[in-house]
Amino acid sequence: MKIFVNDENCQIDDNSSLLSLLDSLGLSGLRGWAIAVNEEVVVQSELENVFLNEGDRILLIQATQGG
């Protein structure tokens, strides 16, 4: 199925969880990241409970330090 990760097309298996997507991207165990699905923030403890659907838009934002 086709989804979008930071506005890039991405093909994933049907019935994939958000956690499995992050694992496939090498981003499991994220620290300092915000994750949203269809503009709704997902907390870390819910990653394995969120299942993705065709056309979902995932936004991954890494916190940076600066001044």
Biopython code that builds the backbone (N, CA, C, O; Angstrom):
import numpy as np
from Bio.PDB.StructureBuilder import StructureBuilder

atoms = [
    (1, "MET", "N", (0.848, -1.169, 0.000)),
    (1, "MET", "CA", (0.000, 0.000, 0.000)),
    (1, "MET", "C", (0.892, 1.230, 0.000)),
    (1, "MET", "O", (2.031, 1.184, 0.465)),
    (2, "LYS", "N", (0.364, 2.331, -0.526)),
    (2, "LYS", "CA", (1.146, 3.558, -0.647)),
    (2, "LYS", "C", (0.770, 4.537, 0.469)),
    (2, "LYS", "O", (-0.404, 4.821, 0.703)),
    (3, "ILE", "N", (1.800, 5.040, 1.147)),
    (3, "ILE", "CA", (1.637, 6.100, 2.142)),
    (3, "ILE", "C", (2.659, 7.180, 1.815)),
    (3, "ILE", "O", (3.417, 7.045, 0.854)),
    (4, "PHE", "N", (2.687, 8.226, 2.589)),
    (4, "PHE", "CA", (3.643, 9.308, 2.409)),
    (4, "PHE", "C", (4.385, 9.537, 3.721)),
    (4, "PHE", "O", (3.763, 9.689, 4.773)),
    (5, "VAL", "N", (5.699, 9.561, 3.660)),
    (5, "VAL", "CA", (6.535, 9.839, 4.824)),
    (5, "VAL", "C", (7.290, 11.122, 4.522)),
    (5, "VAL", "O", (8.127, 11.161, 3.620)),
    (6, "ASN", "N", (6.995, 12.159, 5.269)),
    (6, "ASN", "CA", (7.563, 13.485, 5.013)),
    (6, "ASN", "C", (7.415, 13.868, 3.539)),
    (6, "ASN", "O", (8.356, 14.343, 2.904)),
    (7, "ASP", "N", (6.204, 13.649, 3.015)),
    (7, "ASP", "CA", (5.806, 13.980, 1.639)),
    (7, "ASP", "C", (6.491, 13.144, 0.558)),
    (7, "ASP", "O", (6.392, 13.476, -0.623)),
    (8, "GLU", "N", (7.179, 12.071, 0.937)),
    (8, "GLU", "CA", (7.786, 11.155, -0.033)),
    (8, "GLU", "C", (6.931, 9.885, -0.108)),
    (8, "GLU", "O", (6.494, 9.362, 0.917)),
    (9, "ASN", "N", (6.696, 9.393, -1.340)),
    (9, "ASN", "CA", (5.967, 8.139, -1.511)),
    (9, "ASN", "C", (6.717, 7.005, -0.831)),
    (9, "ASN", "O", (7.946, 6.943, -0.871)),
    (10, "CYS", "N", (5.965, 6.116, -0.209)),
    (10, "CYS", "CA", (6.554, 4.970, 0.480)),
    (10, "CYS", "C", (5.599, 3.794, 0.330)),
    (10, "CYS", "O", (4.401, 3.934, 0.577)),
    (11, "GLN", "N", (6.114, 2.642, -0.070)),
    (11, "GLN", "CA", (5.320, 1.431, -0.187)),
    (11, "GLN", "C", (5.539, 0.580, 1.062)),
    (11, "GLN", "O", (6.677, 0.325, 1.456)),
    (12, "ILE", "N", (4.452, 0.146, 1.677)),
    (12, "ILE", "CA", (4.533, -0.721, 2.857)),
    (12, "ILE", "C", (3.529, -1.857, 2.709)),
    (12, "ILE", "O", (2.635, -1.801, 1.864)),
    (13, "ASP", "N", (3.682, -2.877, 3.527)),
    (13, "ASP", "CA", (2.748, -3.992, 3.532)),
    (13, "ASP", "C", (1.418, -3.566, 4.148)),
    (13, "ASP", "O", (1.371, -2.699, 5.020)),
    (14, "ASP", "N", (0.344, -4.191, 3.681)),
    (14, "ASP", "CA", (-0.962, -3.966, 4.303)),
    (14, "ASP", "C", (-0.879, -4.350, 5.775)),
    (14, "ASP", "O", (-0.074, -5.201, 6.155)),
    (15, "ASN", "N", (-1.704, -3.726, 6.593)),
    (15, "ASN", "CA", (-1.772, -3.998, 8.034)),
    (15, "ASN", "C", (-0.476, -3.688, 8.774)),
    (15, "ASN", "O", (-0.189, -4.303, 9.800)),
    (16, "SER", "N", (0.307, -2.744, 8.266)),
    (16, "SER", "CA", (1.551, -2.350, 8.941)),
    (16, "SER", "C", (1.252, -1.364, 10.059)),
    (16, "SER", "O", (0.410, -0.477, 9.923)),
    (17, "SER", "N", (1.957, -1.541, 11.157)),
    (17, "SER", "CA", (1.828, -0.584, 12.261)),
    (17, "SER", "C", (2.833, 0.543, 12.056)),
    (17, "SER", "O", (3.767, 0.427, 11.263)),
    (18, "LEU", "N", (2.625, 1.612, 12.773)),
    (18, "LEU", "CA", (3.563, 2.722, 12.724)),
    (18, "LEU", "C", (4.930, 2.264, 13.229)),
    (18, "LEU", "O", (5.959, 2.676, 12.693)),
    (19, "LEU", "N", (4.944, 1.418, 14.253)),
    (19, "LEU", "CA", (6.206, 0.899, 14.784)),
    (19, "LEU", "C", (6.950, 0.080, 13.734)),
    (19, "LEU", "O", (8.169, 0.203, 13.613)),
    (20, "SER", "N", (6.245, -0.751, 12.977)),
    (20, "SER", "CA", (6.915, -1.553, 11.944)),
    (20, "SER", "C", (7.466, -0.653, 10.837)),
    (20, "SER", "O", (8.523, -0.946, 10.279)),
    (21, "LEU", "N", (6.776, 0.423, 10.516)),
    (21, "LEU", "CA", (7.299, 1.379, 9.538)),
    (21, "LEU", "C", (8.595, 1.991, 10.046)),
    (21, "LEU", "O", (9.583, 2.054, 9.314)),
    (22, "LEU", "N", (8.598, 2.440, 11.293)),
    (22, "LEU", "CA", (9.801, 3.047, 11.863)),
    (22, "LEU", "C", (10.958, 2.045, 11.890)),
    (22, "LEU", "O", (12.101, 2.409, 11.613)),
    (23, "ASP", "N", (10.666, 0.799, 12.221)),
    (23, "ASP", "CA", (11.704, -0.251, 12.195)),
    (23, "ASP", "C", (12.283, -0.390, 10.799)),
    (23, "ASP", "O", (13.500, -0.477, 10.641)),
    (24, "SER", "N", (11.422, -0.411, 9.779)),
    (24, "SER", "CA", (11.894, -0.581, 8.406)),
    (24, "SER", "C", (12.721, 0.610, 7.936)),
    (24, "SER", "O", (13.561, 0.473, 7.046)),
    (25, "LEU", "N", (12.488, 1.770, 8.526)),
    (25, "LEU", "CA", (13.257, 2.972, 8.180)),
    (25, "LEU", "C", (14.515, 3.116, 9.036)),
    (25, "LEU", "O", (15.280, 4.065, 8.868)),
    (26, "GLY", "N", (14.727, 2.167, 9.957)),
    (26, "GLY", "CA", (15.882, 2.235, 10.849)),
    (26, "GLY", "C", (15.740, 3.299, 11.920)),
    (26, "GLY", "O", (16.734, 3.830, 12.416)),
    (27, "LEU", "N", (14.507, 3.607, 12.272)),
    (27, "LEU", "CA", (14.253, 4.678, 13.240)),
    (27, "LEU", "C", (13.598, 4.190, 14.524)),
    (27, "LEU", "O", (12.999, 4.988, 15.244)),
    (28, "SER", "N", (13.694, 2.907, 14.827)),
    (28, "SER", "CA", (13.103, 2.417, 16.073)),
    (28, "SER", "C", (13.908, 2.945, 17.259)),
    (28, "SER", "O", (15.094, 3.242, 17.122)),
    (29, "GLY", "N", (13.282, 3.059, 18.393)),
    (29, "GLY", "CA", (13.961, 3.573, 19.585)),
    (29, "GLY", "C", (14.243, 5.063, 19.484)),
    (29, "GLY", "O", (15.246, 5.553, 20.001)),
    (30, "LEU", "N", (13.357, 5.768, 18.821)),
    (30, "LEU", "CA", (13.556, 7.204, 18.601)),
    (30, "LEU", "C", (13.625, 7.979, 19.907)),
    (30, "LEU", "O", (12.870, 7.727, 20.846)),
    (31, "ARG", "N", (14.531, 8.908, 19.938)),
    (31, "ARG", "CA", (14.608, 9.865, 21.046)),
    (31, "ARG", "C", (14.725, 11.235, 20.403)),
    (31, "ARG", "O", (15.528, 11.442, 19.494)),
    (32, "GLY", "N", (13.919, 12.161, 20.884)),
    (32, "GLY", "CA", (13.974, 13.514, 20.341)),
    (32, "GLY", "C", (13.236, 13.672, 19.023)),
    (32, "GLY", "O", (13.524, 14.588, 18.253)),
    (33, "TRP", "N", (12.287, 12.784, 18.760)),
    (33, "TRP", "CA", (11.509, 12.861, 17.529)),
    (33, "TRP", "C", (10.035, 13.081, 17.862)),
    (33, "TRP", "O", (9.544, 12.599, 18.883)),
    (34, "ALA", "N", (9.343, 13.804, 17.004)),
    (34, "ALA", "CA", (7.888, 13.922, 17.059)),
    (34, "ALA", "C", (7.344, 13.200, 15.834)),
    (34, "ALA", "O", (7.901, 13.305, 14.741)),
    (35, "ILE", "N", (6.252, 12.466, 16.026)),
    (35, "ILE", "CA", (5.666, 11.678, 14.952)),
    (35, "ILE", "C", (4.184, 12.014, 14.871)),
    (35, "ILE", "O", (3.480, 12.023, 15.881)),
    (36, "ALA", "N", (3.720, 12.290, 13.653)),
    (36, "ALA", "CA", (2.307, 12.564, 13.442)),
    (36, "ALA", "C", (1.798, 11.715, 12.285)),
    (36, "ALA", "O", (2.509, 11.487, 11.306)),
    (37, "VAL", "N", (0.571, 11.256, 12.409)),
    (37, "VAL", "CA", (-0.114, 10.548, 11.332)),
    (37, "VAL", "C", (-1.345, 11.373, 10.988)),
    (37, "VAL", "O", (-2.216, 11.605, 11.826)),
    (38, "ASN", "N", (-1.394, 11.808, 9.731)),
    (38, "ASN", "CA", (-2.516, 12.645, 9.285)),
    (38, "ASN", "C", (-2.741, 13.830, 10.223)),
    (38, "ASN", "O", (-3.870, 14.143, 10.602)),
    (39, "GLU", "N", (-1.649, 14.469, 10.582)),
    (39, "GLU", "CA", (-1.616, 15.688, 11.395)),
    (39, "GLU", "C", (-2.018, 15.488, 12.853)),
    (39, "GLU", "O", (-2.322, 16.460, 13.545)),
    (40, "GLU", "N", (-2.025, 14.239, 13.333)),
    (40, "GLU", "CA", (-2.280, 13.964, 14.744)),
    (40, "GLU", "C", (-1.039, 13.352, 15.365)),
    (40, "GLU", "O", (-0.552, 12.319, 14.906)),
    (41, "VAL", "N", (-0.524, 13.992, 16.414)),
    (41, "VAL", "CA", (0.684, 13.518, 17.081)),
    (41, "VAL", "C", (0.417, 12.164, 17.736)),
    (41, "VAL", "O", (-0.633, 11.944, 18.340)),
    (42, "VAL", "N", (1.395, 11.262, 17.601)),
    (42, "VAL", "CA", (1.301, 9.932, 18.206)),
    (42, "VAL", "C", (2.373, 9.831, 19.280)),
    (42, "VAL", "O", (3.549, 10.080, 19.013)),
    (43, "VAL", "N", (1.971, 9.466, 20.491)),
    (43, "VAL", "CA", (2.942, 9.314, 21.573)),
    (43, "VAL", "C", (3.681, 7.990, 21.424)),
    (43, "VAL", "O", (3.141, 7.024, 20.885)),
    (44, "GLN", "N", (4.920, 7.955, 21.907)),
    (44, "GLN", "CA", (5.788, 6.780, 21.763)),
    (44, "GLN", "C", (5.120, 5.491, 22.242)),
    (44, "GLN", "O", (5.284, 4.442, 21.618)),
    (45, "SER", "N", (4.378, 5.558, 23.329)),
    (45, "SER", "CA", (3.776, 4.350, 23.895)),
    (45, "SER", "C", (2.669, 3.770, 23.006)),
    (45, "SER", "O", (2.237, 2.641, 23.236)),
    (46, "GLU", "N", (2.207, 4.506, 22.010)),
    (46, "GLU", "CA", (1.126, 4.046, 21.135)),
    (46, "GLU", "C", (1.593, 3.619, 19.746)),
    (46, "GLU", "O", (0.768, 3.238, 18.916)),
    (47, "LEU", "N", (2.892, 3.674, 19.474)),
    (47, "LEU", "CA", (3.393, 3.378, 18.123)),
    (47, "LEU", "C", (2.973, 2.013, 17.608)),
    (47, "LEU", "O", (2.648, 1.874, 16.429)),
    (48, "GLU", "N", (2.974, 1.012, 18.461)),
    (48, "GLU", "CA", (2.625, -0.341, 18.014)),
    (48, "GLU", "C", (1.122, -0.530, 17.858)),
    (48, "GLU", "O", (0.683, -1.517, 17.267)),
    (49, "ASN", "N", (0.326, 0.401, 18.380)),
    (49, "ASN", "CA", (-1.134, 0.293, 18.312)),
    (49, "ASN", "C", (-1.746, 1.092, 17.167)),
    (49, "ASN", "O", (-2.952, 1.017, 16.936)),
    (50, "VAL", "N", (-0.923, 1.857, 16.448)),
    (50, "VAL", "CA", (-1.418, 2.666, 15.338)),
    (50, "VAL", "C", (-1.129, 1.912, 14.041)),
    (50, "VAL", "O", (0.027, 1.676, 13.691)),
    (51, "PHE", "N", (-2.205, 1.534, 13.330)),
    (51, "PHE", "CA", (-2.058, 0.829, 12.062)),
    (51, "PHE", "C", (-2.313, 1.788, 10.918)),
    (51, "PHE", "O", (-3.218, 2.621, 10.977)),
    (52, "LEU", "N", (-1.510, 1.663, 9.878)),
    (52, "LEU", "CA", (-1.536, 2.611, 8.773)),
    (52, "LEU", "C", (-2.507, 2.169, 7.688)),
    (52, "LEU", "O", (-2.774, 0.980, 7.510)),
    (53, "ASN", "N", (-3.026, 3.158, 6.969)),
    (53, "ASN", "CA", (-3.977, 2.934, 5.887)),
    (53, "ASN", "C", (-3.468, 3.582, 4.606)),
    (53, "ASN", "O", (-2.646, 4.497, 4.641)),
    (54, "GLU", "N", (-3.965, 3.098, 3.489)),
    (54, "GLU", "CA", (-3.623, 3.658, 2.179)),
    (54, "GLU", "C", (-3.761, 5.177, 2.206)),
    (54, "GLU", "O", (-4.784, 5.707, 2.637)),
    (55, "GLY", "N", (-2.722, 5.873, 1.742)),
    (55, "GLY", "CA", (-2.757, 7.326, 1.634)),
    (55, "GLY", "C", (-2.432, 8.089, 2.901)),
    (55, "GLY", "O", (-2.418, 9.320, 2.885)),
    (56, "ASP", "N", (-2.166, 7.388, 4.012)),
    (56, "ASP", "CA", (-1.806, 8.094, 5.247)),
    (56, "ASP", "C", (-0.569, 8.946, 5.036)),
    (56, "ASP", "O", (0.314, 8.614, 4.244)),
    (57, "ARG", "N", (-0.527, 10.046, 5.760)),
    (57, "ARG", "CA", (0.622, 10.959, 5.708)),
    (57, "ARG", "C", (1.297, 10.956, 7.071)),
    (57, "ARG", "O", (0.710, 11.345, 8.081)),
    (58, "ILE", "N", (2.548, 10.507, 7.070)),
    (58, "ILE", "CA", (3.327, 10.426, 8.298)),
    (58, "ILE", "C", (4.349, 11.561, 8.266)),
    (58, "ILE", "O", (5.026, 11.771, 7.259)),
    (59, "LEU", "N", (4.452, 12.280, 9.362)),
    (59, "LEU", "CA", (5.428, 13.363, 9.481)),
    (59, "LEU", "C", (6.374, 13.013, 10.612)),
    (59, "LEU", "O", (5.950, 12.766, 11.741)),
    (60, "LEU", "N", (7.663, 12.993, 10.297)),
    (60, "LEU", "CA", (8.712, 12.713, 11.284)),
    (60, "LEU", "C", (9.542, 13.982, 11.431)),
    (60, "LEU", "O", (10.091, 14.493, 10.455)),
    (61, "ILE", "N", (9.630, 14.486, 12.662)),
    (61, "ILE", "CA", (10.396, 15.701, 12.926)),
    (61, "ILE", "C", (11.369, 15.429, 14.047)),
    (61, "ILE", "O", (10.978, 14.988, 15.128)),
    (62, "GLN", "N", (12.652, 15.694, 13.787)),
    (62, "GLN", "CA", (13.679, 15.507, 14.803)),
    (62, "GLN", "C", (13.966, 16.833, 15.480)),
    (62, "GLN", "O", (14.208, 17.846, 14.823)),
    (63, "ALA", "N", (13.935, 16.810, 16.813)),
    (63, "ALA", "CA", (14.267, 18.008, 17.584)),
    (63, "ALA", "C", (15.753, 18.308, 17.414)),
    (63, "ALA", "O", (16.583, 17.399, 17.411)),
    (64, "THR", "N", (16.070, 19.559, 17.277)),
    (64, "THR", "CA", (17.471, 19.964, 17.171)),
    (64, "THR", "C", (17.757, 21.013, 18.219)),
    (64, "THR", "O", (16.862, 21.702, 18.709)),
    (65, "GLN", "N", (19.015, 21.112, 18.545)),
    (65, "GLN", "CA", (19.451, 22.068, 19.547)),
    (65, "GLN", "C", (20.097, 23.249, 18.828)),
    (65, "GLN", "O", (20.780, 23.072, 17.820)),
    (66, "GLY", "N", (19.886, 24.399, 19.328)),
    (66, "GLY", "CA", (20.501, 25.562, 18.703)),
    (66, "GLY", "C", (20.117, 26.816, 19.453)),
    (66, "GLY", "O", (19.436, 26.771, 20.477)),
    (67, "GLY", "N", (20.558, 27.907, 18.936)),
    (67, "GLY", "CA", (20.229, 29.132, 19.633)),
    (67, "GLY", "C", (20.224, 30.324, 18.768)),
    (67, "GLY", "O", (19.958, 31.429, 19.241)),
]
sb = StructureBuilder()
sb.init_structure("model")
sb.init_model(0)
sb.init_chain("A")
sb.init_seg("    ")
for serial, (resi, resn, name, xyz) in enumerate(atoms, 1):
    if name == "N":
        sb.init_residue(resn, " ", resi, " ")
    sb.init_atom(name, np.array(xyz, "f"), 0.0, 1.0, " ", f" {name:<3s}", serial, name[0])
structure = sb.get_structure()
